[in-house]
Amino acid sequence: PGDLNLRFGKYRVDYGKLNMVHPHAWPFITQPLSQARFLGEEGLNDLGISASILLPTGDVYSSLTVDVLRGNSIAGAAGIADTTGRKPYYANSARLMGFFTLSDYSDLEVGLSTLTGIHDPYNRDRFWYLNGDFKFKYKPSVYTSLVLQGEYLYNTRSASQNQVLQPFLNAAGTPEMRTINSSGLYIYANYQFFKLYEVGARYDWSETPYSSDDKATGVSIFGGYY
């Protein structure tokens, strides 16, 4: 009713573009570096309640999704594992998306997502993720298509210790609170030809949730047959 959709349980959260897609449906095999480092191998997959609504934006299909999450997904994957046994600290996620028809053969989807929660259950330190995504698709026939997709994730967090529970120290050796800013991205192109075949390439660049100095890059090529 009222263009409102509700769901609850354990699910892949509507955060970014790739997180909702199960790995068997990716055109490539390996997970992008930024997704693995900031969201973990399983992605943002958590217990929660989600509400989404279609927005009155005329010819542009758009929606807003808001989630209240258990919060275990990030703490265990890109934060500090919670062994305190205390009451959970919930996380919140939201995504605003718009779908634009560019021509009879092409369309563009863009999205903006945010996620916040507790990454350190011992000190209740909080993190914020901001994510921008896009997907362009050109499909002149059932035999050929071109997909361009990418995401950029920005992380900011207050932290008093790193993932192995070592406190941050200043020059005098005194424990200190730090604000850590880091980011990561991926972009790929996938070309379908002769209906059954695909070939593509992907570029990755990523820092880590607790360090902007730990950088990694990668280039992948892939092919597919359906």
Secondary structure by P-SEA (a helix, b strand, c coil): cccbbbbbcccccccccccccccccccccccccccccccccccccccbbbbbbbccccccccbbbbbbcccccccccccccccccccbbbbbbbbbbbbbbcccccbbbbbbbbbbbbcccccbbbbbbbbbbbbbbbbcccccbbbbbbbbbbbbbbbccccccbbbbcccccbbbbbbbccccccbbbbbcccccccbbbbbbbbccccccccccccccccccc
